[in-house]
Amino acid sequence: MHTFIILNGSKSTSALEFVASGATDASFLEIQMTMTQNTPIERLAVNEEFATPASPAAIDRAAEALRAHGIDVRLVDDAAEARELLLSLVPEGAEVGEGASATLDQIGVTEIIEKSGRYDAIRPRTRAMDRATQMREIRKLGAAPDFQINSVAAVTEDGKMVVASAFGSQLGPIGFGAGRVILVVGSQKIVPDLATAFRRVEEYSYPIEDAKMQEAFGRHSAINKLLVINAEAGPGRITVILVRQAVGV
């Protein structure tokens, strides 16, 4: 058994409620969240220890462990190199799914995938569909793209990855549904072990995403679902682009 999904219910304000590393599914949020004007933002403390890029030794340990678990790892120095590498791995015209991701937004990938016209991007298509009459089609489109691009909330030095989500729409494609998965990960997301990975979700990523959600939609974020990837059974299916700099949340 290599992959676990943990369901945390549908709470909305505790430390176990969160959408991390772009885990918020924008296509759902555009329909389900309502903008609230002039609502005070409840800001939780952010543990800035989790914002520091990992040491070269920790990066090497994480990369070696991921490779030992069947995951392709490419090391790059910065955001620009990560962007160019990801685009070189996705053929023009390919069908591409994407979970909402601060990392992919920051490195400029989201705009290129969705607006350049060079790719068959899933999210612009599903945003244009009618939730009342086409939800079945929306679910199916997002469930099994040829390529899924995303980030993660944390990577452990012994080769595990954690993805967190409120709705879970990106967890299926990452875990199994997508033909290829490409994950861009800043080195600040490297932690010693799984317990620390969950702490990073709760103490760093969640407070940041929760404040963003309140500002944008007037509601709290939520850690409703967690995906833990211990290994990949299909060699080459998952590629991790590990960035030595800090990128994303």
C-alpha positions as CSV (number, residue, x, y, z in Angstrom):
1,M,0.0,0.0,0.0
2,H,1.6,3.3,-1.1
3,T,-1.0,6.0,-0.9
4,F,-3.4,7.0,1.8
5,I,-6.3,9.4,1.8
6,I,-7.5,10.7,5.2
7,L,-10.9,12.4,5.5
8,N,-11.2,15.0,8.2
9,G,-14.9,15.7,7.8
10,S,-16.1,19.2,6.9
11,K,-15.1,21.4,9.8
12,S,-14.3,25.0,9.1
13,T,-12.2,26.7,11.7
14,S,-10.0,24.3,13.7
15,A,-6.2,23.7,13.2
16,L,-7.2,20.7,11.1
17,E,-9.0,22.7,8.5
18,F,-7.2,23.8,5.5
19,V,-6.5,23.9,1.9
20,A,-2.7,23.7,1.4
21,S,-0.2,24.3,-1.5
22,G,-3.0,25.2,-3.9
23,A,-5.3,22.5,-2.6
24,T,-8.3,24.8,-3.0
25,D,-10.2,23.8,-6.2
26,A,-10.9,27.1,-7.8
27,S,-13.7,25.8,-10.1
28,F,-15.7,24.7,-7.0
29,L,-14.9,27.8,-5.0
30,E,-16.2,30.1,-7.8
31,I,-19.6,28.6,-7.3
32,Q,-19.7,27.6,-3.7
33,M,-18.0,30.6,-2.0
34,T,-19.7,34.1,-1.8
35,M,-17.6,37.3,-1.5
36,T,-18.2,39.0,1.8
37,Q,-17.4,42.7,1.9
38,N,-15.8,44.4,4.9
39,T,-15.6,41.2,7.0
40,P,-12.8,41.2,9.6
41,I,-10.1,38.7,8.7
42,E,-9.3,36.2,11.5
43,R,-5.5,35.7,11.2
44,L,-4.0,32.7,12.8
45,A,-0.3,32.6,13.8
46,V,2.0,31.4,11.1
47,N,5.0,29.3,12.0
48,E,7.7,30.9,9.9
49,E,10.1,28.1,10.7
50,F,8.5,26.3,7.8
51,A,9.3,29.1,5.3
52,T,13.1,28.5,5.3
53,P,14.6,26.7,2.4
54,A,16.0,23.3,3.3
55,S,19.8,22.7,3.5
56,P,21.6,21.1,0.6
57,A,22.0,17.9,2.6
58,A,18.2,17.7,3.4
59,I,17.4,18.4,-0.3
60,D,19.7,15.6,-1.4
61,R,18.2,13.2,1.2
62,A,14.7,13.9,0.1
63,A,15.5,13.6,-3.6
64,E,17.3,10.2,-3.0
65,A,14.4,8.9,-0.9
66,L,11.8,9.9,-3.5
67,R,13.7,8.2,-6.2
68,A,14.0,5.1,-4.1
69,H,10.1,5.2,-3.9
70,G,9.6,5.1,-7.7
71,I,9.4,8.9,-8.2
72,D,11.3,10.8,-10.8
73,V,13.1,13.8,-9.3
74,R,14.6,16.8,-11.1
75,L,16.6,19.3,-9.1
76,V,16.5,22.9,-10.3
77,D,17.9,26.1,-8.8
78,D,15.0,28.6,-9.1
79,A,11.5,29.3,-10.3
80,A,12.4,30.2,-13.8
81,E,14.2,26.9,-14.3
82,A,11.3,25.0,-12.7
83,R,8.9,26.7,-15.2
84,E,10.9,25.9,-18.2
85,L,11.5,22.3,-17.1
86,L,7.8,21.7,-16.5
87,L,6.8,23.1,-19.8
88,S,9.4,20.9,-21.5
89,L,7.7,17.8,-20.0
90,V,4.2,18.7,-21.2
91,P,3.7,18.4,-25.0
92,E,1.9,21.2,-26.7
93,G,-1.7,20.2,-27.2
94,A,-1.7,17.9,-24.2
95,E,-4.7,17.7,-21.9
96,V,-3.7,19.3,-18.6
97,G,-5.4,19.3,-15.2
98,E,-4.3,21.6,-12.5
99,G,-5.1,22.0,-8.8
100,A,-5.1,25.6,-7.8
101,S,-1.5,26.2,-6.7
102,A,0.3,29.2,-5.3
103,T,3.5,27.6,-6.5
104,L,2.4,27.2,-10.1
105,D,0.9,30.7,-10.1
106,Q,4.2,32.2,-8.8
107,I,6.4,30.5,-11.3
108,G,4.1,31.6,-14.2
109,V,3.0,28.1,-15.3
110,T,-0.8,28.6,-14.6
111,E,-1.0,31.6,-17.0
112,I,0.9,29.8,-19.8
113,I,-1.1,26.5,-19.5
114,E,-4.5,28.2,-19.3
115,K,-4.1,31.3,-21.6
116,S,-1.4,30.6,-24.2
117,G,-3.7,28.4,-26.3
118,R,-0.9,25.8,-26.6
119,Y,-2.5,23.3,-24.2
120,D,-5.9,21.6,-23.7
121,A,-6.3,23.1,-20.2
122,I,-9.1,21.4,-18.1
123,R,-9.9,24.2,-15.7
124,P,-11.0,26.9,-18.2
125,R,-13.3,24.3,-19.7
126,T,-14.9,23.3,-16.4
127,R,-15.3,26.9,-15.3
128,A,-17.4,27.6,-18.3
129,M,-19.7,24.7,-17.7
130,D,-23.1,24.8,-15.9
131,R,-22.8,23.2,-12.4
132,A,-26.6,22.7,-12.2
133,T,-26.7,20.5,-15.4
134,Q,-23.1,19.4,-16.1
135,M,-21.5,18.5,-12.8
136,R,-21.2,14.9,-13.9
137,E,-19.2,16.0,-16.9
138,I,-17.1,18.4,-14.8
139,R,-16.2,15.6,-12.4
140,K,-15.2,13.2,-15.2
141,L,-13.1,15.9,-17.0
142,G,-11.1,16.6,-13.9
143,A,-10.7,13.0,-12.7
144,A,-8.4,11.6,-15.3
145,P,-6.4,14.1,-17.4
146,D,-3.4,13.0,-19.4
147,F,-1.3,15.3,-17.3
148,Q,-1.9,16.7,-13.8
149,I,0.3,19.5,-12.6
150,N,0.3,20.6,-8.9
151,S,2.3,21.1,-5.8
152,V,2.3,19.5,-2.4
153,A,2.1,20.8,1.2
154,A,5.2,18.9,2.4
155,V,7.9,16.4,1.4
156,T,9.7,14.3,4.0
157,E,13.4,13.5,4.0
158,D,12.4,9.8,3.9
159,G,10.5,10.3,0.7
160,K,6.8,10.8,1.5
161,M,4.6,13.6,0.2
162,V,1.5,15.2,1.7
163,V,-1.3,17.0,-0.3
164,A,-4.2,18.7,1.5
165,S,-7.5,19.8,0.2
166,A,-11.0,21.0,1.1
167,F,-12.9,19.4,-1.8
168,G,-10.4,16.7,-2.9
169,S,-10.8,17.2,-6.6
170,Q,-7.0,17.1,-7.3
171,L,-6.4,14.1,-5.0
172,G,-7.8,11.5,-7.4
173,P,-5.8,12.5,-10.4
174,I,-2.6,12.8,-8.4
175,G,-3.2,9.4,-6.7
176,F,-4.2,7.4,-9.7
177,G,-6.4,9.1,-12.3
178,A,-3.9,11.2,-14.3
179,G,-1.6,9.6,-16.8
180,R,1.4,11.7,-15.7
181,V,1.8,13.9,-12.6
182,I,4.2,16.7,-12.4
183,L,4.7,18.3,-8.9
184,V,6.7,21.5,-8.4
185,V,8.0,21.8,-4.9
186,G,10.0,24.5,-3.2
187,S,12.7,23.2,-0.8
188,Q,11.0,25.0,2.2
189,K,8.5,22.2,2.0
190,I,11.1,19.6,3.0
191,V,10.7,18.4,6.5
192,P,12.3,15.5,8.5
193,D,9.3,13.2,8.9
194,L,5.5,12.7,8.4
195,A,4.6,14.1,11.8
196,T,6.4,17.3,10.9
197,A,4.7,17.4,7.5
198,F,1.3,17.4,9.2
199,R,2.6,20.2,11.5
200,R,3.6,22.2,8.4
201,V,0.1,21.9,7.0
202,E,-1.5,23.0,10.2
203,E,1.0,25.6,11.4
204,Y,2.2,27.2,8.2
205,S,0.2,26.5,5.1
206,Y,-3.3,26.5,6.7
207,P,-3.0,29.9,8.4
208,I,-1.8,31.5,5.1
209,E,-4.5,29.9,2.9
210,D,-7.2,30.5,5.5
211,A,-6.5,34.3,5.5
212,K,-6.5,34.3,1.7
213,M,-9.8,32.5,1.6
214,Q,-11.4,35.0,4.0
215,E,-10.1,37.9,1.9
216,A,-11.3,36.4,-1.3
217,F,-14.5,34.7,-0.3
218,G,-15.4,35.7,3.2
219,R,-15.1,32.1,4.5
220,H,-12.5,29.9,6.2
221,S,-10.4,27.4,4.4
222,A,-10.5,23.7,5.5
223,I,-8.3,20.6,5.7
224,N,-11.0,18.2,4.9
225,K,-8.9,15.6,3.0
226,L,-5.3,14.6,3.1
227,L,-3.4,12.5,0.6
228,V,-0.1,10.8,1.7
229,I,2.0,9.4,-1.1
230,N,4.5,6.9,0.2
231,A,5.6,5.6,-3.2
232,E,4.6,5.3,-6.8
233,A,4.0,1.9,-8.3
234,G,4.2,3.1,-11.9
235,P,7.9,4.1,-12.6
236,G,8.0,7.5,-14.2
237,R,4.4,8.4,-13.6
238,I,5.2,11.1,-11.0
239,T,7.9,13.7,-11.6
240,V,8.8,16.0,-8.8
241,I,10.6,19.2,-9.8
242,L,12.4,20.1,-6.6
243,V,13.4,23.8,-6.4
244,R,16.3,24.7,-4.2
245,Q,14.8,28.1,-3.5
246,A,11.6,28.7,-1.6
247,V,8.5,28.9,-4.0
248,G,4.9,28.6,-3.1
249,V,3.3,28.3,0.3
